[in-house]
Amino acid sequence: MLGDLIGETTGKRIVRRVLSSDPLKVEVSFEDNGNMLGTAVNGFGTYSSVVRADGAIYGDGAGAMTTADGELISWKGSGIGKFGPGGAVSYRGILYYRTASQKLARLNSVGGVFEYEVAPDGKTHTKIWEWK
C-alpha cells in the first residue's frame, strides 16, 4: 500500500551515453533538487536502461542527495519504463535509501515507490511515496 508522499524533485538530464546497441543499453546522468521528508535537497544520479524486445525499458541506478547543512542521503533503485511522444520517458519503480542523518533516519527503513518522468527536452520530475 502506498503511504505519504515523502519526496518530490525536478531537474535535468545532463548526459546520455550508449553502452550497447544490441540490445540497446543507455546510461543517463541527471541532477535535481526538491525535498525529502520536508527537507530541501540537491541530488544527482546515474542509471542504465535496457530496451526489451517488447519495447519496455528496464533501468537500475544509484545516486545521492545533500541537504543545505551537508547531510547525505544515498539511494539505489530500479524501475520499468516506456517511451512517450517526442522522446519522453516514464518510469515506475522503487528506491532504497541510506543516511546517517538523524532527521532523515526514517528513510533507512522505507521503500520509496517512485514516478519518474523525463520530458523530450530532458527536464525531469520525480514523486516518491512511502511503501507501507
C-alpha positions in Angstrom: 0.0 0.0 0.0 1.3 3.5 -0.8 1.7 5.9 2.1 2.6 9.5 2.3 4.4 11.5 -0.4 7.9 11.6 1.1 9.8 13.4 -1.7 9.5 15.4 -4.9 12.2 16.7 -7.2 12.6 18.5 -10.5 15.8 18.6 -12.6 17.5 18.0 -15.8 19.1 15.0 -17.7 22.7 16.1 -18.2 24.4 13.2 -20.0 23.2 10.2 -22.2 25.6 7.6 -23.4 25.1 4.4 -25.4 26.7 1.4 -23.7 25.5 -1.2 -26.2 23.4 -1.3 -29.4 22.2 -4.9 -29.3 20.3 -4.8 -27.1 20.2 -1.1 -26.7 21.6 -0.1 -23.3 21.9 3.6 -22.4 23.5 5.3 -19.4 21.8 8.5 -18.1 23.0 11.0 -15.5 20.9 13.7 -14.0 20.8 16.5 -11.4 17.8 17.6 -9.5 16.5 19.5 -6.4 13.5 19.4 -4.3 12.6 17.9 -0.9 12.7 14.7 1.1 10.6 14.4 4.2 10.2 18.2 4.0 13.9 18.9 3.9 15.4 20.7 0.9 17.8 18.6 -1.1 20.1 18.8 -4.1 20.6 15.5 -5.9 22.4 13.7 -8.7 22.3 10.1 -10.0 23.1 7.8 -12.8 21.1 4.9 -14.2 21.4 2.4 -17.0 18.5 1.2 -19.1 18.0 -1.7 -21.4 15.2 -1.6 -24.0 13.5 -5.0 -24.0 12.2 -6.8 -27.1 8.6 -5.7 -26.3 9.6 -2.0 -26.1 9.6 -1.8 -22.3 12.6 -0.3 -20.6 14.2 -1.8 -17.5 16.5 0.6 -15.6 18.6 0.5 -12.4 20.8 3.1 -10.8 22.2 4.9 -7.8 22.6 8.4 -6.6 22.8 10.8 -3.7 21.2 13.9 -2.3 22.7 16.5 0.0 20.9 18.9 2.4 21.8 22.5 3.0 23.6 21.6 6.2 25.7 18.9 4.5 23.9 15.7 5.3 23.9 12.9 2.8 21.3 10.5 1.5 22.4 7.8 -0.9 20.0 5.6 -2.9 19.8 2.6 -5.2 16.8 1.7 -7.2 15.2 0.1 -10.2 12.2 0.5 -12.4 10.2 -0.3 -15.6 9.6 2.4 -18.1 8.2 3.2 -21.5 8.8 5.7 -24.3 6.4 8.6 -24.8 5.8 11.2 -27.5 8.8 13.1 -28.8 11.3 11.1 -26.8 9.8 11.4 -23.4 10.4 8.6 -21.0 8.2 7.5 -18.0 9.4 5.1 -15.2 7.8 3.5 -12.2 9.9 1.7 -9.6 11.4 1.6 -6.1 14.2 3.3 -4.3 16.1 2.2 -1.2 17.9 4.8 1.0 20.8 5.1 3.3 21.6 8.0 5.5 23.4 8.9 8.8 21.2 11.9 9.2 19.2 11.8 12.4 16.4 14.0 11.0 16.1 11.8 7.8 16.8 8.4 9.5 13.2 7.3 8.7 14.5 6.8 5.1 16.7 3.9 6.2 13.7 1.7 6.7 11.5 2.9 3.8 11.0 1.6 0.3 10.2 4.6 -1.8 7.9 3.9 -4.7 8.5 6.5 -7.5 7.2 8.0 -10.6 10.0 9.5 -12.8 9.1 11.5 -15.9 11.6 12.8 -18.4 10.3 15.3 -20.9 11.5 15.4 -24.5 13.7 18.4 -23.6 15.4 16.5 -20.7 13.6 18.1 -17.8 12.8 15.6 -15.0 10.1 15.3 -12.4 10.1 12.7 -9.6 7.5 11.9 -7.0 8.2 9.4 -4.2 5.8 7.7 -1.8 6.4 5.5 1.2 5.7 1.9 0.5 3.9 0.6 3.6 
